[in-house]
Amino acid sequence: MKQYQTRSTLKNNAKNYLDGKWGSTVLLILIMLAISLALSYLMSSITSAGMIAALVSSDYSTTSSIMAISTVILYVASFLVAILNGLFTMGCYLFYLNIVSGQRYSIGDLFFAFRGNFGKNLTVIVATTLPQIVLMLPYNVCSYFFQRTQDFIWVFLMLIFLIVGLVIYVPIDLALSMSPMLLLDFPQYSAKEVLQHSIQIMKGNKGRLFLLELSFIPIYLLCALSFAIGYLWAMPYMQMTYVLFYLDLMNPQVIETSPIYTSANA
C-alpha cells in the first residue's frame, strides 16, 4: 500500500530545504517578477494608449472599435504573460529540484525552459495555460459588456460563467499540474507523453493537491497585509512544497500489508 506524506510533513521539509538558501530564492523570485511586471506594464501601456484614443474620439463607431481591439490586446497580453510565468516557473522547479537532490543550483536555472528543448517546453506550458484562458473567456466577455453598458444582467452572467469555468478548470489544472516537473525529470518524453503522464499520476491525487493549495490561503492573506512583500518568501516556500509533493507522488513509501507476500520474501 502506498503511503504519501502529510501536508504538514511536506511543508516542514520545504522549510528545512530552504533553510540557509532564502537569499538565493528571494533573488530568483525578484528577477522573475521584475521581468513579468515589465512585460505586463508594456502591454498595459499599449492598451491604455488605445483606450485614451477611444475616449478622445468623437466618432462612436471608432471609439467602440478601438476599445474592443484594446480589450482583445489586453486579453492576449495576459495569455502571453501567463505563458512567460509558466516558463519561469519551470525554471524555479528545476532550481528547487537541484536543491533537494544535492545538485548545483543557480539563478541561471530560472531560464532553463528557454534553452534546449524550448519548443517542447513551450508546448507543455501553453497546454497547461490554455484551459484557464478558454474557460475564463465567457466571464471576461461578460465583464467587457458590463463595463460598456453598466447593465447588471452581465454581472449575473459573469457569476454564472465564473462558477462554471472554475468547476471545469480546477480539475483540469490539477490533472496537468505535474507536467512541468515531469518534463524536467523525463526530457526524453514528448509534450503529449508528459501531459498524459501527468493526468495518469494525478488520478486519485487531485484532492490531495487541492487541499495542499487551500492550506496556503492563510499565507496569501498575510502576504496581502504585508503589501505583497511577503510573497518574496511565500512563493519559494509554496513552490518547494509543490516540488516535494511531486517527488513524494513519484516515490511514495510502500507499506506491505499482505502476510503471504511477507512470508514468501522472508
Salt bridges, closest charged atoms under 4 A:
ASP248 OD2 - ARG208 NH2 3.68
